[in-house]
Amino acid sequence: MKYPKLFILLFITVSASAQTTIKQDASIKQMLDEVSSKNIEAIVRKLVSFKTRHTLSDTVSKTEGIGAARNWIKAEYERYAAASNGRMKVEFDEFVQPKGNRIDKPTPMKNVLAILKGTDTADKRIYIVSGHYDSRVTDVMNAKSFAPGAVDDASGTAVSMELARVMAKRSFPATIIFMAVVAEEQGLYGSGNVAKRAKAENWQIDAMLNNDIVGNTYGMETGLKDNRSVRVFSEGVPAVETEKQAGTRNSVGGENDSPARELARYTKEIAERYVDQLDVKLIYRRDRYLRGGDHTPFSQQGFTAVRITEMNEDFNRQHQDIRKENGVDYGDLPDFADYDYIQKVGRMNLSVLANLATAPAEPLAVSIVTSGLTNKTQLKWEAPKGKAPAGYYILMRETINPFWEKKFYVTDTTATIGYSKDNYLFAVQSVDADGHESLPVFPKPAR
């Protein structure tokens, strides 16, 4: 049996533990080493220097307000793009948001997109990493007061920008978009515009990573200090699920195997493979309790998207006027951010993006044969379009386990496994000769 040549993946099964691997792709590891905490801190402090990045703030000044901030972000992306040999293009995604909830008048808005075009012209896959660059204080309509927004969400914007700087110098078969969006605090309007545009223009977005509040390591009230744990939120029931799809999901027990959940598992496996002292916590919710983020509009348009957020939040920092009361500092100031932690989150994102954008596409028409009564499992699928895989991994886990426990390598597009489909869950992913894996695909029942 032939295995991918760069590294052989050795997995162990441990109670409540994910897969463990012993080797990495040297080129991806080199990129991770280039992600700089000093650069990230410089980006965060520069964004804070604009005084406020409230969506309704000044657009004329060159030094203060949302206009100055977005112009600086675009200029930085363009500076990074100079190293891409013309492959990275930077643009404003411009739109006018009508008057509505948290918008007191029709307002021109601009997202900033740095698009690193894939080298394979036949490969239409797109991967997105995003943070929102707007900020706020206690009153969501206060566009005048100092709103530093260092962690919420200059930290996520800095991740997107620093990854663009590092990855612009490299090439990938698929396209990667590094995004800084506006108006998250006013109602997810910036990400909503990109998601609607992507749907209308038939973008093939395979995965969207939303980084929102990824710079704090202290938990208010609990006193927990944790610089190694990070949460990945993922929806179980897809927002666009049809009645027929719901029926299938209920019959096969697929409530924890939505595309978003597969992306979350993939993020944990790949990130922990590459980033030391990192524990990716899978949170089986679309977002925090009764809250939302910029991945949500993408989910609502049918794209696979997750939210990445620090483990323990300090709510004395979020959405607060800058002040000191009873000896307690309030407000999202840059001195309270942990830049080594943001660096770790950036490396986490990069490892996932680089692997996905290099790997072959997902296998197509993945199905599990249900025509006979058997204690074995027969799976079949079609090869993806574009780059031909070297082979495929069949993933397997017990129904009560959150992580894939076993991987079986095959080179055909059909396989029979000596484990009952009634007792286990399965998925299939493509893999190239260098060991880069696609996202797993949960099979549909087929006769």
VMD Tcl script that draws the C-alpha trace (Angstrom):
set ca {
  {0.00 0.00 0.00}
  {1.43 3.37 -1.03}
  {1.24 6.22 1.47}
  {1.86 9.96 0.95}
  {5.60 10.45 0.60}
  {6.29 13.51 2.74}
  {4.99 12.18 5.99}
  {3.20 9.10 7.21}
  {0.46 9.98 9.65}
  {0.54 7.87 12.76}
  {-2.62 8.09 14.81}
  {-3.39 6.77 18.27}
  {-6.77 6.35 19.89}
  {-7.04 7.74 23.39}
  {-10.21 8.32 25.37}
  {-11.54 11.85 24.68}
  {-8.46 12.67 22.61}
  {-7.99 13.71 18.98}
  {-5.54 12.26 16.49}
  {-1.83 12.67 17.08}
  {0.71 12.97 14.29}
  {4.48 13.03 14.39}
  {5.53 15.01 11.28}
  {4.77 18.30 9.56}
  {5.13 19.88 6.12}
  {8.39 21.85 6.37}
  {7.19 24.65 4.08}
  {4.06 25.24 6.18}
  {6.13 25.13 9.37}
  {8.41 27.80 7.89}
  {5.42 30.06 7.25}
  {4.22 29.58 10.81}
  {7.64 30.60 12.12}
  {7.36 33.86 10.16}
  {4.14 34.92 11.89}
  {5.39 37.65 14.21}
  {3.94 38.76 17.54}
  {5.77 42.09 17.10}
  {4.08 42.71 13.75}
  {0.72 41.76 15.23}
  {1.20 44.17 18.13}
  {2.21 46.95 15.73}
  {-0.96 46.38 13.68}
  {-3.19 46.41 16.78}
  {-1.61 49.58 18.16}
  {-1.87 51.30 14.78}
  {-5.57 50.46 14.57}
  {-6.08 51.78 18.10}
  {-4.33 55.03 17.10}
  {-7.30 55.98 14.91}
  {-9.14 56.82 18.19}
  {-12.37 55.21 17.03}
  {-13.20 52.82 14.23}
  {-16.93 53.09 14.80}
  {-18.74 52.34 11.55}
  {-20.49 55.74 11.63}
  {-17.37 57.73 12.53}
  {-15.30 60.18 10.46}
  {-14.48 59.14 6.88}
  {-12.64 62.34 5.87}
  {-9.79 62.65 8.37}
  {-6.50 61.00 7.47}
  {-5.66 60.22 11.08}
  {-8.90 59.45 12.91}
  {-12.05 57.45 12.32}
  {-13.24 54.55 10.19}
  {-12.12 56.14 6.92}
  {-8.50 56.55 7.99}
  {-8.47 53.02 9.38}
  {-9.73 51.32 6.24}
  {-7.39 53.34 4.02}
  {-4.43 52.26 6.16}
  {-5.52 48.61 6.09}
  {-5.81 48.71 2.31}
  {-2.39 50.36 1.97}
  {-0.83 47.68 4.20}
  {-2.40 44.89 2.17}
  {-1.05 46.53 -0.98}
  {2.40 46.67 0.57}
  {2.24 42.95 1.29}
  {0.94 42.28 -2.23}
  {4.13 43.70 -3.74}
  {5.84 40.42 -2.81}
  {3.25 38.26 -4.60}
  {4.44 38.72 -8.20}
  {1.04 40.10 -9.12}
  {-0.98 37.24 -7.64}
  {-2.45 39.27 -4.76}
  {-5.00 41.94 -5.62}
  {-6.38 44.35 -3.02}
  {-9.79 45.98 -3.26}
  {-12.49 47.77 -1.36}
  {-15.80 45.91 -1.29}
  {-18.05 48.99 -1.33}
  {-21.76 49.22 -0.58}
  {-24.32 51.56 0.93}
  {-26.12 50.25 3.99}
  {-29.68 51.63 4.23}
  {-30.99 53.21 7.41}
  {-32.02 50.54 9.86}
  {-31.15 48.87 13.13}
  {-28.04 50.59 14.55}
  {-27.67 52.61 11.32}
  {-29.26 56.07 11.64}
  {-28.90 57.03 7.98}
  {-27.87 55.46 4.66}
  {-24.13 54.95 5.07}
  {-21.42 54.14 2.50}
  {-19.30 51.27 3.82}
  {-16.13 49.49 2.72}
  {-14.71 46.07 3.47}
  {-11.07 45.46 2.59}
  {-10.17 42.30 0.67}
  {-6.70 41.04 -0.24}
  {-7.20 38.23 -2.75}
  {-4.29 35.82 -3.26}
  {-5.22 34.13 -6.52}
  {-4.61 30.40 -6.79}
  {-2.05 29.21 -9.32}
  {-4.32 26.49 -10.76}
  {-6.72 28.27 -13.12}
  {-9.03 25.24 -13.05}
  {-9.22 25.29 -9.26}
  {-12.14 27.50 -8.22}
  {-11.92 26.87 -4.47}
  {-11.77 29.90 -2.17}
  {-10.71 30.01 1.48}
  {-11.39 33.09 3.62}
  {-9.83 34.35 6.84}
  {-11.51 37.39 8.36}
  {-11.62 39.84 11.25}
  {-13.75 42.96 11.70}
  {-11.97 46.30 11.93}
  {-14.79 48.42 13.39}
  {-14.98 49.16 17.12}
  {-17.44 50.52 19.68}
  {-17.93 51.63 23.29}
  {-20.87 51.03 25.63}
  {-23.39 52.96 23.52}
  {-23.42 51.19 20.18}
  {-24.43 54.46 18.46}
  {-21.61 56.53 19.99}
  {-19.34 57.32 17.04}
  {-17.29 60.02 18.81}
  {-15.74 58.55 21.97}
  {-12.39 56.77 22.11}
  {-13.09 53.17 21.08}
  {-9.74 51.36 20.87}
  {-11.12 47.91 20.08}
  {-7.73 46.28 20.63}
  {-9.02 42.74 21.19}
  {-12.51 43.26 19.72}
  {-11.48 43.08 17.00}
  {-8.15 44.59 16.05}
  {-6.79 41.19 17.15}
  {-8.77 39.34 14.47}
  {-7.95 41.97 11.86}
  {-4.27 41.64 12.76}
  {-4.47 37.88 12.21}
  {-5.88 38.41 8.73}
  {-3.26 41.06 7.90}
  {-0.25 39.21 9.28}
  {-1.23 36.05 7.40}
  {-1.53 38.08 4.21}
  {2.00 39.39 4.75}
  {3.45 35.92 5.22}
  {1.43 34.05 2.61}
  {1.66 36.66 -0.17}
  {5.20 35.43 -0.83}
  {3.95 31.88 -1.46}
  {1.71 30.26 -4.02}
  {-1.19 27.86 -3.57}
  {-3.38 26.04 -6.10}
  {-6.57 27.49 -4.53}
  {-7.43 31.13 -3.78}
  {-7.17 32.64 -0.30}
  {-8.94 35.88 0.68}
  {-7.64 37.88 3.65}
  {-10.52 40.05 4.77}
  {-11.14 42.97 7.12}
  {-14.85 43.73 7.37}
  {-16.83 46.67 8.69}
  {-20.04 47.08 10.70}
  {-19.90 43.86 12.70}
  {-20.92 45.81 15.79}
  {-23.81 47.45 13.95}
  {-25.31 44.18 12.70}
  {-22.85 42.07 10.65}
  {-23.43 44.31 7.66}
  {-19.93 44.11 6.19}
  {-19.65 40.33 6.22}
  {-23.27 40.14 5.10}
  {-22.45 42.12 1.97}
  {-19.50 39.88 1.07}
  {-21.53 36.72 1.72}
  {-24.39 37.93 -0.50}
  {-21.93 38.96 -3.19}
  {-20.23 35.56 -2.99}
  {-23.55 33.80 -3.40}
  {-24.62 35.99 -6.33}
  {-21.27 35.61 -8.09}
  {-21.06 31.85 -7.42}
  {-17.86 31.93 -5.40}
  {-16.83 28.41 -4.42}
  {-16.07 29.12 -0.76}
  {-15.01 25.86 0.85}
  {-14.20 27.32 4.26}
  {-14.46 30.65 6.08}
  {-12.51 31.27 9.31}
  {-13.83 34.20 11.33}
  {-11.45 35.47 14.02}
  {-13.30 37.67 16.49}
  {-11.87 38.47 19.96}
  {-8.67 36.41 19.86}
  {-6.30 38.48 22.00}
  {-7.17 38.02 25.67}
  {-6.07 35.22 28.00}
  {-7.75 36.27 31.27}
  {-11.24 35.20 32.30}
  {-13.22 37.84 34.16}
  {-14.83 36.61 37.43}
  {-13.23 33.16 37.17}
  {-9.68 34.52 37.34}
  {-8.58 31.87 34.84}
  {-5.43 32.59 32.87}
  {-5.08 30.43 29.79}
  {-2.77 31.22 26.88}
  {-3.05 27.86 25.14}
  {-6.79 27.25 24.68}
  {-8.91 28.67 21.87}
  {-12.53 28.01 20.93}
  {-13.93 27.07 17.54}
  {-17.70 27.55 17.29}
  {-19.59 25.56 14.65}
  {-23.23 25.04 13.78}
  {-24.70 21.54 13.91}
  {-27.81 22.00 11.80}
  {-26.90 23.97 8.65}
  {-28.76 27.25 8.36}
  {-29.88 26.34 4.82}
  {-30.90 22.76 5.56}
  {-33.99 21.63 3.63}
  {-36.78 19.48 5.03}
  {-35.50 16.51 3.02}
  {-31.95 17.01 4.31}
  {-33.28 17.24 7.87}
  {-35.01 13.91 7.41}
  {-31.79 12.28 6.23}
  {-29.83 13.82 9.09}
  {-32.31 12.52 11.63}
  {-32.26 9.03 10.16}
  {-28.46 8.64 10.09}
  {-27.56 10.59 13.24}
  {-25.64 13.30 11.44}
  {-26.40 16.20 13.76}
  {-22.72 16.55 14.67}
  {-21.40 16.08 11.14}
  {-22.45 19.25 9.35}
  {-19.83 20.82 7.05}
  {-19.09 23.38 9.78}
  {-18.47 20.62 12.33}
  {-16.12 18.86 9.89}
  {-14.24 22.14 9.41}
  {-14.01 22.55 13.19}
  {-12.58 19.04 13.62}
  {-10.17 19.63 10.78}
  {-9.06 22.89 12.40}
  {-8.34 21.11 15.66}
  {-6.41 18.27 14.05}
  {-4.27 20.42 11.74}
  {-3.66 23.28 14.18}
  {-2.58 20.99 17.00}
  {-0.32 19.18 14.52}
  {1.58 22.38 13.80}
  {1.25 24.76 16.75}
  {2.91 23.92 20.05}
  {1.06 24.40 23.35}
  {-2.31 24.79 21.65}
  {-5.56 23.16 22.71}
  {-8.41 23.77 20.27}
  {-11.77 23.49 22.02}
  {-14.70 22.55 19.82}
  {-17.86 24.38 20.91}
  {-21.00 22.86 19.47}
  {-22.83 26.13 18.95}
  {-22.86 28.56 16.04}
  {-21.68 31.28 18.43}
  {-21.65 32.31 22.06}
  {-24.96 32.32 23.90}
  {-27.45 34.47 21.97}
  {-24.63 36.33 20.17}
  {-23.40 36.42 16.60}
  {-20.38 37.01 14.42}
  {-19.22 37.50 10.86}
  {-19.28 33.79 10.04}
  {-23.06 33.80 10.47}
  {-23.96 35.54 7.16}
  {-21.76 33.03 5.34}
  {-23.55 30.14 7.04}
  {-26.87 31.71 6.08}
  {-25.78 31.75 2.43}
  {-24.87 28.07 2.56}
  {-21.10 28.36 3.00}
  {-19.04 26.43 5.53}
  {-17.93 28.84 8.25}
  {-16.74 28.80 11.86}
  {-15.88 31.35 14.53}
  {-12.54 31.37 16.36}
  {-12.52 33.11 19.75}
  {-10.36 33.24 22.87}
  {-11.20 30.71 25.59}
  {-11.97 33.05 28.50}
  {-13.34 36.53 27.89}
  {-12.89 39.68 29.97}
  {-16.16 41.59 29.67}
  {-14.67 44.58 31.47}
  {-12.83 45.13 28.20}
  {-15.57 44.48 25.62}
  {-17.99 47.24 24.56}
  {-16.91 49.49 27.42}
  {-16.28 53.21 27.78}
  {-12.66 53.85 28.79}
  {-12.68 54.51 32.54}
  {-11.53 53.36 35.96}
  {-14.05 52.51 38.67}
  {-13.24 51.21 42.15}
  {-9.72 50.45 41.03}
  {-10.90 48.41 38.02}
  {-9.84 49.37 34.49}
  {-12.54 49.22 31.82}
  {-12.11 49.38 28.08}
  {-10.47 47.47 25.23}
  {-6.97 48.96 25.47}
  {-3.91 47.50 23.71}
  {-1.84 47.12 26.89}
  {-4.19 44.36 28.03}
  {-3.84 42.20 24.90}
  {-1.61 39.11 24.82}
  {0.32 39.36 21.54}
  {2.05 36.00 21.87}
  {-1.41 34.45 22.14}
  {-2.63 36.28 19.02}
  {0.49 35.00 17.26}
  {-0.49 31.45 18.25}
  {-4.02 31.97 16.91}
  {-2.55 33.38 13.69}
  {-0.38 30.30 13.28}
  {-3.43 28.15 13.91}
  {-5.29 29.86 11.07}
  {-2.31 29.69 8.72}
  {-1.80 25.96 9.22}
  {-5.41 25.29 8.27}
  {-5.48 27.65 5.28}
  {-2.17 26.42 3.86}
  {-3.15 22.77 4.10}
  {-6.59 23.30 2.58}
  {-5.38 25.54 -0.24}
  {-2.66 23.03 -1.16}
  {-4.68 19.82 -0.81}
  {-6.80 18.31 -3.55}
  {-10.50 19.17 -3.47}
  {-12.98 17.15 -1.46}
  {-14.18 13.83 -2.93}
  {-17.54 14.09 -4.69}
  {-20.79 12.18 -4.24}
  {-19.61 10.45 -1.08}
  {-22.14 7.80 -0.11}
  {-22.60 4.84 2.21}
  {-24.29 1.81 0.66}
  {-27.46 0.76 2.48}
  {-28.86 -1.84 0.06}
  {-28.01 -4.90 2.16}
  {-27.99 -6.11 5.75}
  {-24.35 -6.40 6.75}
  {-22.00 -5.82 9.65}
  {-19.51 -4.18 7.31}
  {-19.56 -0.70 5.78}
  {-19.25 -0.02 2.06}
  {-18.38 3.53 0.99}
  {-18.10 4.91 -2.52}
  {-17.34 8.30 -3.99}
  {-16.06 10.10 -7.07}
  {-12.66 11.70 -7.59}
  {-12.68 15.49 -7.19}
  {-12.24 17.82 -10.10}
  {-8.82 19.39 -10.63}
  {-5.70 18.10 -8.95}
  {-5.86 14.30 -8.70}
  {-5.48 12.93 -5.16}
  {-2.79 10.37 -4.41}
  {-5.45 8.60 -2.37}
  {-8.14 9.01 0.22}
  {-8.58 8.65 3.97}
  {-11.67 6.96 5.31}
  {-12.27 8.42 8.76}
  {-14.10 6.53 11.49}
  {-15.25 7.22 15.04}
  {-17.73 5.88 17.54}
  {-21.03 7.74 17.52}
  {-20.44 9.21 20.99}
  {-16.97 10.57 20.22}
  {-16.38 14.12 18.95}
  {-13.11 13.37 17.10}
  {-12.13 10.99 14.32}
  {-10.41 7.98 15.87}
  {-9.12 5.94 12.92}
  {-7.94 6.64 9.39}
  {-7.79 4.05 6.60}
  {-5.76 4.93 3.51}
  {-7.08 3.73 0.12}
  {-6.32 4.59 -3.49}
  {-9.61 3.45 -5.05}
  {-12.92 5.32 -4.97}
  {-14.71 2.56 -3.13}
  {-13.90 0.63 0.02}
  {-15.42 -1.89 2.38}
  {-14.50 -1.53 6.05}
  {-14.93 -4.28 8.60}
  {-16.90 -2.11 10.98}
  {-20.67 -1.75 11.04}
  {-22.21 1.46 9.71}
  {-24.81 1.08 12.46}
  {-22.16 1.40 15.18}
  {-19.77 4.02 13.78}
  {-19.69 7.30 11.87}
  {-17.59 7.71 8.73}
  {-16.26 10.39 6.38}
  {-13.93 10.51 3.39}
  {-11.22 13.06 2.55}
  {-8.79 13.43 -0.35}
  {-5.03 13.47 0.27}
  {-2.13 14.34 -2.04}
  {1.30 12.72 -2.30}
  {2.69 15.17 0.26}
  {0.03 14.44 2.85}
  {-2.17 17.54 2.51}
  {-5.76 16.61 3.30}
  {-9.05 18.05 2.11}
  {-11.97 18.65 4.41}
  {-13.79 15.42 5.33}
  {-17.12 14.70 3.64}
  {-19.87 12.94 5.60}
  {-21.53 10.30 3.40}
  {-25.14 10.24 2.32}
  {-27.07 6.95 2.31}
  {-27.37 5.35 -1.12}
  {-28.83 2.12 -2.45}
}
mol new
graphics top color blue
foreach p $ca { graphics top sphere $p radius 0.5 }
foreach p [lrange $ca 0 end-1] q [lrange $ca 1 end] { graphics top cylinder $p $q radius 0.2 }
display resetview
